[in-house]
Amino acid sequence: MFKIERKNENGEVEVAICPLCYKRVEFIGAPMVRCYSTGETYEQLEIRWTPKSKVLKETGYDVDNLRGFE
């Protein structure tokens, strides 16, 4: 499993955002990542890394629909 948060070159914490549903990624597998909201897969290079401070607190995870939070 790969980390869903990282620090960028400026020292800011970034979170992984799904390029398909624009929600936070909860799990990064290898070699492909599955978007649980759409059911599609994509490569790790397509993940959008966004500063945590710019992500709204209301932004859910891509697995929320599996948990019944849709």
Kinemage of the C-alpha trace (Angstrom):
@kinemage 1
@onewidth
@group {chain A} dominant
@subgroup {mainchain}
@vectorlist {calphas} color= white
{ca met a 1} P 0.000 0.000 0.000
{ca phe a 2} L 1.257 3.454 -0.873
{ca lys a 3} L 0.831 6.597 1.201
{ca ile a 4} L -2.122 8.847 0.416
{ca glu a 5} L -0.348 11.916 1.835
{ca arg a 6} L 3.084 13.299 1.067
{ca lys a 7} L 5.134 16.449 1.570
{ca asn a 8} L 5.943 18.593 -1.451
{ca glu a 9} L 9.153 20.535 -2.069
{ca asn a 10} L 7.772 23.474 -0.038
{ca gly a 11} L 7.121 21.284 3.003
{ca glu a 12} L 3.324 21.373 2.568
{ca val a 13} L 1.320 18.205 3.127
{ca glu a 14} L -0.448 17.077 -0.048
{ca val a 15} L -3.279 14.563 -0.311
{ca ala a 16} L -4.108 12.224 -3.180
{ca ile a 17} L -7.192 13.254 -5.171
{ca cys a 18} L -8.869 10.922 -7.669
{ca pro a 19} L -8.734 12.331 -11.224
{ca leu a 20} L -12.073 10.677 -12.057
{ca cys a 21} L -14.376 11.678 -9.181
{ca tyr a 22} L -12.272 14.421 -7.533
{ca lys a 23} L -12.620 12.854 -4.091
{ca arg a 24} L -9.798 11.877 -1.752
{ca val a 25} L -8.114 8.556 -2.510
{ca glu a 26} L -8.239 6.166 0.433
{ca phe a 27} L -6.086 3.358 -0.977
{ca ile a 28} L -3.356 3.374 -3.609
{ca gly a 29} L -2.641 -0.089 -4.971
{ca ala a 30} L -0.052 -1.209 -7.464
{ca pro a 31} L 0.243 -0.941 -10.392
{ca met a 32} L -3.216 0.582 -10.943
{ca val a 33} L -5.534 2.563 -8.666
{ca arg a 34} L -9.284 1.882 -8.638
{ca cys a 35} L -11.813 4.671 -8.253
{ca tyr a 36} L -14.496 3.110 -6.089
{ca ser a 37} L -17.012 5.805 -7.083
{ca thr a 38} L -16.819 5.113 -10.831
{ca gly a 39} L -15.383 1.581 -10.826
{ca glu a 40} L -12.677 2.583 -13.311
{ca thr a 41} L -8.930 2.173 -12.857
{ca tyr a 42} L -6.117 4.592 -13.588
{ca glu a 43} L -2.355 4.773 -13.236
{ca gln a 44} L -0.671 6.216 -10.146
{ca leu a 45} L 0.848 8.976 -12.277
{ca glu a 46} L -2.666 10.344 -12.875
{ca ile a 47} L -3.317 11.022 -9.168
{ca arg a 48} L -3.782 14.731 -8.481
{ca trp a 49} L -1.681 15.778 -5.497
{ca thr a 50} L -3.304 18.801 -3.856
{ca pro a 51} L -2.164 20.743 -0.772
{ca lys a 52} L -4.208 19.522 2.191
{ca ser a 53} L -4.918 23.116 3.185
{ca lys a 54} L -6.772 23.667 -0.128
{ca val a 55} L -8.995 20.582 0.147
{ca leu a 56} L -12.406 21.290 1.662
{ca lys a 57} L -13.180 19.393 4.861
{ca glu a 58} L -16.404 18.223 3.205
{ca thr a 59} L -14.463 16.438 0.454
{ca gly a 60} L -15.191 12.758 0.942
{ca tyr a 61} L -13.224 9.679 -0.008
{ca asp a 62} L -13.700 7.700 -3.203
{ca val a 63} L -14.992 4.751 -1.148
{ca asp a 64} L -17.815 6.665 0.565
{ca asn a 65} L -20.425 5.081 -1.694
{ca leu a 66} L -19.296 1.617 -0.524
{ca arg a 67} L -19.897 2.670 3.067
{ca gly a 68} L -23.342 4.106 2.372
{ca phe a 69} L -22.403 7.787 2.654
{ca glu a 70} L -23.435 8.735 -0.874
